[in-house]
């Protein structure tokens, strides 16, 4: 979470109503972080790598998960928690033999919260799992503030979204462990500037590992898979 102070604190002190909103939000985030810590402890105790996927709508989270689940297969047992405002369309796309999928329908809530993930995991058999993918609600603002207990935070950026997305939504990209540039097979048609994107990511998210790939063509997927296998642990390499 971001620290407060200076002009922000002064502004809050000058407006009792705004001060109340800030206090409530801060309290919600503290409660969320406590549940996230419990989630993380559970995942680690079970030997499950939790991966939180975030992006704007249409960046290709579900397509990437479809291809990843199909290609990794039973060699890397996985389950998925899917967050959407409405419908179970994505969950239906991801369901397949041997893969547990739980849909969270958030209604008007524009992000997943740690408590939602905890309840969803209560419907999954975590024993024997190696990977838990959490497909967050499509949004580059709200989800950035909510720790879900994940070990790895992955932010997707489609080549059709523009090279300046990291500059426009810095908080989201600053929290990323991994940035996946998706739909790379459309880079030419979209006029995608790879150098500009890499430079913007370097400025905003120098800590992030960057992959460029296409779930449709398969380009670049092996690097993504190798990363996941390495994060799961030596026994799965």
Secondary structure, 3 states (H helix, E strand, C coil): CCCCCCHHHHHHHHCHHHHHHHHHHHHHHHHHHHHHHHHHHHHHHHCCEEEEEECCCCCCHHHHHHHHHHHHHHHHCEEEEEEECCCCHHHHHHCECCEEEEEEECCCCCCCCHHHHHHHHCCCCCCCCCEEEEECCCCCCHHHHCCCCCCEEEEEEEHHHCCCHHHHCHHHHHCCCEEEEECHHHHHHHCCCHHHHHHHHHHHCCCCEEEECCCCCCCCHHHHHHHHHHHHCHHHC
